[in-house]
Amino acid sequence: MFHPTSRYAGAGAYEVTRPDGTVVLATRLPLPSEVPVAGWHRRTEGERLDLIAGHYLEDPTASWMLGLANGAMVLDALAVRDLVAVPRRV
C-alpha cells in the first residue's frame, strides 16, 4: 500500500464511514519516535529537502525522515530553518 521507506509502511489501515454513508480507508498514524541524528546540514537559500535527503540518505523520496529528525510532521516547517538535523541512515 505504501512505499517500503514511507513512515506509514506497516502502520495499518481501518475503514471509516463518512456522514454521507460512503466508506473510506484511513491510515493509522504512527506515534512520533526519537530519530538518531547523524549530524547537521546548513541549508542554502532555495535548497530543497529532497536534494538534502538524496545526498545524505541516498533516497530523495526519504525527505520525510528529515521531518522526523527535526520534530516536524509537516516538511514546510523546515523551510524557515537554517540548520536541518540529518538522521542516521537505516
C-alpha positions as CSV (number, residue, x, y, z in Angstrom):
1,M,0.0,0.0,0.0
2,F,2.8,2.4,0.9
3,H,6.4,2.7,-0.3
4,P,8.7,0.5,1.9
5,T,10.6,3.5,3.2
6,S,7.5,5.5,3.9
7,R,6.8,6.4,7.6
8,Y,3.4,4.9,7.1
9,A,4.7,1.5,5.9
10,G,3.3,-1.1,8.2
11,A,1.1,1.4,10.0
12,G,-2.1,-0.3,9.0
13,A,-5.4,1.0,7.9
14,Y,-9.1,0.9,9.0
15,E,-12.4,1.8,7.5
16,V,-14.3,4.9,8.3
17,T,-17.9,5.6,7.4
18,R,-18.4,9.2,6.4
19,P,-21.6,11.2,7.2
20,D,-22.9,10.6,3.7
21,G,-22.6,6.9,4.2
22,T,-19.6,6.2,2.0
23,V,-16.8,4.1,3.4
24,V,-13.2,5.2,3.1
25,L,-9.9,3.6,4.1
26,A,-7.9,5.6,6.6
27,T,-4.3,5.2,7.6
28,R,-3.3,4.7,11.2
29,L,-0.9,7.5,12.1
30,P,2.3,6.2,13.8
31,L,3.3,7.9,17.1
32,P,6.3,10.2,16.9
33,S,9.5,8.5,17.8
34,E,13.1,9.6,18.5
35,V,15.3,9.5,15.4
36,P,19.0,9.2,15.9
37,V,20.7,12.3,14.4
38,A,24.0,11.8,12.4
39,G,24.7,15.5,12.1
40,W,23.5,18.8,10.8
41,H,23.2,20.4,7.4
42,R,23.3,24.2,6.9
43,R,20.8,25.0,4.1
44,T,21.5,27.5,1.4
45,E,18.7,29.7,0.1
46,G,16.3,27.7,-2.0
47,E,17.9,24.3,-1.2
48,R,15.2,21.6,-1.4
49,L,14.7,18.9,1.2
50,D,14.6,16.1,-1.5
51,L,18.2,17.2,-2.5
52,I,19.4,17.0,1.1
53,A,17.7,13.6,1.5
54,G,19.2,12.4,-1.7
55,H,22.7,13.5,-0.7
56,Y,22.7,12.1,2.9
57,L,20.2,9.3,2.8
58,E,20.8,8.3,-0.8
59,D,17.0,8.5,-1.4
60,P,15.4,11.8,-2.4
61,T,11.9,10.4,-1.5
62,A,13.0,10.0,2.1
63,S,12.8,13.7,2.9
64,W,10.0,12.8,5.4
65,M,12.9,11.3,7.5
66,L,14.3,14.8,7.8
67,G,11.0,15.9,9.2
68,L,11.1,13.2,11.8
69,A,14.7,14.1,12.8
70,N,13.7,17.7,13.2
71,G,10.4,17.1,15.0
72,A,8.3,18.5,12.1
73,M,5.4,16.4,10.9
74,V,4.9,19.0,8.1
75,L,8.0,19.4,5.9
76,D,7.1,23.0,5.1
77,A,8.1,23.8,8.8
78,L,11.7,23.2,7.9
79,A,11.7,25.9,5.2
80,V,12.5,28.6,7.8
81,R,15.4,26.6,9.4
82,D,19.0,27.3,8.5
83,L,20.2,24.1,10.2
84,V,18.5,20.8,9.5
85,A,19.2,17.7,11.5
86,V,20.1,14.8,9.3
87,P,19.1,11.3,10.6
88,R,21.3,8.3,10.5
89,R,20.7,6.0,7.6
90,V,19.0,2.8,8.4
